[in-house]
Each structure stands twice: as C-alpha cells, then as structure tokens.
Amino acid sequence: MAERRLILALAVLAAVVLYAIGVPWYSGVDDRLTDFATARQAPSGQWWFGTDSAGRSLFVRIAAALRTSLLVAACAAAVSTVLGVLIGALSALAGGWVDRAVMRFADTANALPHLLLGIVIVALFRGNALAVVLSIGLTHWVQVARIVRAESLSLREREYISAAVLAGASRAHLLLRHLLPAVAPQALIAVVLLLPHAIWHESTLSFLGFGLPPHEPSLGTLLEEARSSLLLGGWWTLVFPAGLLVLTTVAVAVAGSSLRTLLLPPKPSRMPR
C-alpha cells in the first residue's frame, strides 16, 4: 500500500515539476511583460488559466511561480535538515552539559512562533530569496535535531561504537564514519517532510509582502495579487495558484509519509513471556 501511494505521489510531483520547468521554457514568453488589452481574461482555449490584471498568461506565470517556490522550499528544507542533523549528532556525541545546553536552546527555539521569527528575519533583508531560505531553514531544524539526537544516543550504545572508542577512534571519526551514515535515512525523510512546510511558509511570507518581491513570481506573490482581482470577479486568479499549491504540498506530504513507512518500518513490539 505504501509503495502505491509513493508511486502515485511521485507521478504527481513529476508532472508538477515538468509543468514548472517545461512550460516557461517551451512557451518562450517573458512573464514580466504586460498587455493591458488582455487583462482579466477568463479561462478559455487561448488562455487556459486566464490572465491576471496586467494581461499576463497565468498558465505560464503559475509555472514560473511554482518553479520559484519549489526551488526556495528545497533549499530551505536542505538547510534545515543539514543544520538539524549536525546539531543533533554533535549534541549526542558530546553528551554531558553540552548536550543539556543544546537541548535547552532547542526548546527555546521551538517555543518561538516560526512565522513571527521568519518575518523578523526576512524583514531585515526584504525581497531577498536568500533571506526567505534562511528564515525557513533557521526555524525548522529543531525536530530534525531531536530525532537525530535520539537515534545517535541509541547508536552510541552499540557494540561496534564501543569497540571503535576502545580502539582510539576520535569523535570526528565516530561522527563521519558511524553516526552520520546511520542517520542518513532520517535525514532524507526529513528533507521530504519539510518541503510542504517550506512551501507554505514561503507562500505565506510572500503573501504578507515580506518574502519575494512582487515582480518575481511565486505562489505567494500570485495569491497576494489575486486579492484585488477576486473582488472584480477574477476567480481564476485565486483558484489555479491555490489549487497547484495544495496539490503540490499534499503530493509531497504523501511521498514523505510513504517513504518513512518504507525506510523506517515500525519495530515489532516484544511479547511478554
């Protein structure tokens, strides 16, 4: 069952990525050019997704926006996962007061509202894609760090780790040779599961005006532009970007859940004797 869900989710994601990459390249249309003579055209055979208030084809513009949002979300998820894996593994390896201090810092970071902290970060470098990536990556590493720390603490008690320590292996050797390869499946799953959160956060920040600039298409900027068009009857300016946003995040979430089931099957419980 998990295999079927994973295949279906990957097929949807492949179609989404093909649409996001292929349409802007194949159309050869600059989505920044305006033509007010064709503004707010409803979906038709000529305009599949209609046009926005500036006369730009939403079929092309949504594809470009989806490409931008996916790229930003993927970079943010990678930053968050790498940070969480390193902090969790190093904390477990160090142990003692270092481990306790790192976990209290993680509790403090987790207690702060992610969206509010993200707004503060992007407000310092407004309109910068790198700021959006950092705002998401620096606020979503805690759960990854906790999972990796728990797994690393379990691995530290294994016999081959004890044998490596007795043989004089350094902490760097233990980290690079034993701990990080062992938590690689958790890291892969964390990247996939963080993608939906990253996409929603990027869209929210851009919708609120703190993310990407209005001239650069993303799902958040298109949804922000749809507010005024919706009042004038342009329902398509909201339906198609929001529909692609929901479809993409659901497909990624299903893929991540199925991948977790396949790579990390539940451990069988011990029956009492």
Secondary structure, 3 states (H helix, E strand, C coil): CHHHHHHHHHHHHHHHHHHHHHHHHHHCCCCCCCCHHHCCCCCCCCCCCCECCCCCEHHHHHHHHHHHHHHHHHHHHHHHHHHHHHHHHHHHHHCHHHHHHHHHHHHHHHHCCHHHHHHHHHHHCCCCHHHHHHHHHCCCCHHHHHHHHHHHHHHHCCHHHHHHHHCCCCHHHHHHHHHHHHCHHHHHHHHHHHHHHHHHHHHHHHHCCCCCCCCCCCHHHHHHHHHHHHHCCCCHHHHHHHHHHHHHHHHHHHHHHHHHHHHCCCCCCCCCC
